[in-house]
Amino acid sequence: MHKEDEDGKAVTHISRDEVRGGASTHVTRYVLTVSLVLVVIAFAVLLATGFFNTSRTGADQSHMANNAEATGGP
């Protein structure tokens, strides 16, 4: 960082690295990419193993109007 006088005004010149706080290493890009891939893989595994499937329970039948509707017959 250095200062100069231009046309009677004090002007401060700051280098690009000083303004940005350091060099960019693109680490954030890699972390986000790897995290996204891991989330997609985890979701695919859960979907493939049937984690999101639910079986019918007695609670499903309790909301039916009557037993015939619940069982599908008279």
Backbone as a chain_set.jsonl record, in Angstrom:
{"seq": "MHKEDEDGKAVTHISRDEVRGGASTHVTRYVLTVSLVLVVIAFAVLLATGFFNTSRTGADQSHMANNAEATGGP", "coords": {"N": [[0.85, -1.16, 0.0], [0.567, 2.157, -0.843], [0.844, 5.737, -0.766], [0.018, 8.542, -2.732], [0.285, 11.861, -3.98], [-1.99, 13.364, -5.988], [-2.866, 15.874, -8.07], [-3.108, 17.575, -5.872], [-4.511, 16.018, -4.089], [-4.623, 13.412, -1.686], [-4.009, 10.155, -2.523], [-4.694, 6.771, -2.084], [-3.181, 3.809, -2.933], [-3.923, 0.469, -3.267], [-2.885, -2.865, -3.413], [-4.067, -5.646, -5.386], [-4.076, -8.137, -4.012], [-3.986, -7.265, -1.365], [-6.454, -6.018, -1.076], [-8.252, -8.134, -1.497], [-7.598, -9.807, 0.556], [-5.812, -11.853, 0.36], [-4.53, -14.585, -1.639], [-6.516, -16.267, -4.094], [-7.548, -19.561, -3.84], [-9.398, -21.307, -4.754], [-10.532, -23.185, -3.083], [-12.998, -23.178, -1.818], [-14.769, -23.644, -3.907], [-14.177, -26.311, -4.517], [-14.874, -27.593, -2.114], [-17.65, -27.101, -1.969], [-18.481, -28.451, -4.302], [-17.723, -31.144, -3.786], [-19.275, -31.601, -1.486], [-21.886, -31.334, -2.511], [-21.946, -33.502, -4.305], [-21.674, -35.634, -2.48], [-24.072, -35.382, -1.012], [-25.97, -35.895, -3.005], [-25.311, -38.561, -3.61], [-25.849, -39.766, -1.114], [-28.633, -39.318, -0.933], [-29.481, -40.818, -3.148], [-28.766, -43.396, -2.312], [-30.447, -43.702, -0.067], [-32.921, -43.568, -1.351], [-32.741, -45.798, -3.044], [-32.631, -47.911, -1.229], [-35.125, -47.992, -0.19], [-35.854, -46.34, 1.877], [-37.635, -44.222, 1.967], [-40.092, -45.348, 1.561], [-43.242, -46.238, 2.906], [-44.981, -48.483, 4.983], [-48.297, -49.873, 5.184], [-50.187, -49.143, 8.0], [-52.089, -49.609, 11.022], [-52.971, -47.083, 11.566], [-53.513, -45.983, 9.113], [-55.943, -47.073, 8.414], [-57.656, -46.069, 10.336], [-58.551, -43.625, 9.583], [-60.442, -44.002, 7.678], [-63.842, -43.993, 6.468], [-65.491, -46.144, 7.186], [-65.277, -49.642, 8.123], [-65.66, -51.3, 5.878], [-64.883, -49.719, 3.767], [-62.223, -49.429, 4.408], [-61.17, -52.024, 4.184], [-61.859, -52.691, 1.644], [-64.048, -54.161, 0.899], [-67.335, -55.697, 1.59]], "CA": [[0.0, 0.0, 0.0], [1.335, 3.395, -0.856], [0.049, 6.94, -0.96], [0.571, 9.527, -3.666], [-0.482, 13.093, -4.136], [-2.35, 13.648, -7.38], [-3.648, 17.107, -8.175], [-3.353, 18.13, -4.549], [-5.293, 15.09, -3.267], [-3.913, 12.207, -1.259], [-4.639, 8.968, -3.096], [-4.114, 5.543, -1.555], [-3.21, 2.692, -3.873], [-3.857, -0.824, -2.572], [-2.734, -3.936, -4.397], [-5.203, -6.566, -5.514], [-4.015, -9.123, -2.929], [-4.325, -6.608, -0.103], [-7.898, -5.773, -1.071], [-8.955, -9.409, -1.407], [-7.219, -10.491, 1.779], [-4.948, -12.983, 0.065], [-4.686, -15.212, -2.946], [-7.658, -17.184, -4.206], [-7.08, -20.925, -4.106], [-10.552, -22.053, -5.251], [-10.858, -24.268, -2.155], [-14.443, -23.149, -1.573], [-15.418, -24.293, -5.045], [-14.004, -27.759, -4.378], [-15.646, -28.042, -0.955], [-19.058, -27.106, -2.358], [-18.695, -29.507, -5.289], [-17.65, -32.44, -3.113], [-20.436, -31.693, -0.603], [-23.066, -31.574, -3.341], [-21.864, -34.881, -4.801], [-21.95, -36.533, -1.361], [-25.501, -35.302, -0.7], [-26.691, -36.601, -4.067], [-25.06, -39.99, -3.415], [-26.591, -40.191, 0.08], [-30.049, -39.339, -1.283], [-29.691, -41.951, -4.056], [-28.701, -44.615, -1.497], [-31.689, -43.767, 0.705], [-34.009, -43.857, -2.28], [-32.569, -47.162, -3.553], [-32.863, -48.89, -0.17], [-36.525, -47.959, 0.218], [-35.982, -45.587, 3.117], [-38.781, -43.319, 1.9], [-41.33, -46.11, 1.439], [-43.912, -46.51, 4.171], [-45.922, -49.604, 4.904], [-49.62, -49.553, 5.738], [-50.328, -49.45, 9.414], [-53.448, -49.449, 11.519], [-53.325, -45.666, 11.531], [-54.076, -45.681, 7.797], [-57.349, -47.502, 8.382], [-58.451, -45.313, 11.305], [-59.079, -42.424, 8.944], [-61.468, -44.379, 6.711], [-65.201, -43.737, 6.943], [-65.97, -47.346, 7.86], [-64.406, -50.795, 7.939], [-65.801, -51.805, 4.522], [-64.044, -48.861, 2.912], [-60.841, -49.689, 4.772], [-60.758, -53.33, 3.688], [-62.159, -52.794, 0.236], [-65.171, -55.072, 0.672], [-68.479, -55.51, 2.493]], "C": [[0.901, 1.229, 0.0], [0.408, 4.564, -1.17], [0.777, 7.875, -1.906], [-0.309, 10.768, -3.646], [-0.727, 13.318, -5.617], [-3.275, 14.857, -7.382], [-4.021, 17.663, -6.807], [-4.163, 17.231, -3.629], [-4.427, 13.903, -2.893], [-4.687, 10.994, -1.755], [-3.926, 7.741, -2.556], [-4.275, 4.438, -2.592], [-3.006, 1.399, -3.091], [-3.781, -1.912, -3.632], [-3.941, -4.875, -4.356], [-5.224, -7.59, -4.371], [-4.373, -8.51, -1.581], [-5.829, -6.375, 0.009], [-8.66, -7.067, -0.851], [-8.613, -10.178, -0.141], [-6.365, -11.713, 1.526], [-5.228, -13.536, -1.314], [-5.896, -16.134, -2.947], [-7.136, -18.562, -4.594], [-8.189, -21.819, -4.622], [-10.927, -23.224, -4.349], [-12.361, -24.327, -1.921], [-15.195, -23.853, -2.691], [-15.33, -25.809, -4.92], [-14.817, -28.308, -3.211], [-17.132, -28.118, -1.307], [-19.36, -28.213, -3.354], [-18.694, -30.88, -4.639], [-18.857, -32.634, -2.201], [-21.704, -31.995, -1.387], [-23.084, -33.005, -3.857], [-22.187, -35.87, -3.682], [-23.425, -36.528, -0.971], [-26.315, -36.043, -1.746], [-26.508, -38.106, -3.923], [-25.847, -40.509, -2.217], [-28.084, -40.28, -0.216], [-30.353, -40.53, -2.197], [-29.66, -43.266, -3.288], [-29.984, -44.779, -0.686], [-32.872, -44.119, -0.181], [-33.936, -45.3, -2.766], [-32.873, -48.22, -2.491], [-34.296, -48.867, 0.34], [-36.758, -47.206, 1.509], [-37.237, -44.726, 3.125], [-40.109, -44.046, 1.71], [-41.925, -46.33, 2.815], [-44.854, -47.683, 3.971], [-47.237, -49.173, 5.53], [-49.668, -49.993, 7.187], [-51.791, -49.3, 9.807], [-53.9, -48.007, 11.491], [-53.92, -45.284, 10.187], [-55.558, -46.009, 7.755], [-58.212, -46.692, 9.336], [-59.062, -44.063, 10.691], [-60.138, -42.743, 7.892], [-62.865, -44.168, 7.33], [-65.766, -44.961, 7.684], [-65.048, -48.516, 7.517], [-64.483, -51.345, 6.518], [-64.937, -50.984, 3.559], [-62.566, -49.149, 3.171], [-60.338, -51.003, 4.177], [-61.045, -53.527, 2.221], [-63.318, -53.74, -0.073], [-66.274, -54.862, 1.682], [-68.209, -55.958, 3.917]], "O": [[1.87, 1.312, 0.755], [-0.66, 4.397, -1.759], [2.003, 7.98, -1.877], [-1.497, 10.706, -3.33], [0.212, 13.446, -6.403], [-4.338, 14.844, -6.76], [-5.129, 18.164, -6.615], [-4.478, 17.625, -2.506], [-3.602, 13.446, -3.684], [-5.868, 10.825, -1.448], [-2.696, 7.674, -2.569], [-5.38, 4.173, -3.066], [-2.035, 1.256, -2.348], [-4.515, -1.888, -4.62], [-4.72, -4.878, -3.402], [-6.289, -7.876, -3.823], [-4.996, -9.165, -0.746], [-6.403, -6.526, 1.088], [-9.625, -7.089, -0.087], [-9.312, -11.136, 0.19], [-6.213, -12.543, 2.423], [-6.059, -13.014, -2.056], [-6.251, -16.71, -1.919], [-6.38, -18.706, -5.555], [-7.943, -22.992, -4.906], [-11.576, -24.164, -4.805], [-12.933, -25.413, -1.836], [-16.156, -24.578, -2.436], [-16.304, -26.512, -5.188], [-15.391, -29.391, -3.32], [-17.796, -29.1, -0.976], [-20.406, -28.854, -3.254], [-19.575, -31.695, -4.913], [-19.41, -33.732, -2.148], [-22.509, -32.825, -0.967], [-24.13, -33.653, -3.847], [-22.901, -36.846, -3.913], [-23.971, -37.577, -0.633], [-27.262, -36.751, -1.401], [-27.468, -38.856, -4.1], [-26.449, -41.58, -2.293], [-28.737, -41.232, 0.213], [-31.384, -41.182, -2.031], [-30.447, -44.165, -3.581], [-30.544, -45.874, -0.626], [-33.736, -44.899, 0.221], [-34.969, -45.959, -2.889], [-33.328, -49.314, -2.825], [-34.645, -49.653, 1.221], [-37.773, -47.421, 2.172], [-37.839, -44.52, 4.179], [-41.158, -43.401, 1.699], [-41.201, -46.579, 3.78], [-45.449, -47.843, 2.906], [-47.283, -48.223, 6.311], [-49.235, -51.091, 7.537], [-52.623, -48.903, 8.991], [-55.097, -47.737, 11.401], [-54.74, -44.369, 10.111], [-56.339, -45.295, 7.126], [-59.427, -46.641, 9.142], [-60.009, -43.506, 11.246], [-60.679, -41.826, 7.273], [-63.027, -44.167, 8.551], [-66.444, -44.81, 8.7], [-64.138, -48.373, 6.701], [-63.473, -51.813, 5.992], [-64.335, -51.535, 2.637], [-61.754, -49.115, 2.247], [-59.199, -51.078, 3.717], [-60.516, -54.457, 1.611], [-63.529, -54.078, -1.237], [-66.189, -53.975, 2.531], [-69.088, -55.855, 4.774]]}, "num_chains": 1, "name": "protein.A"}
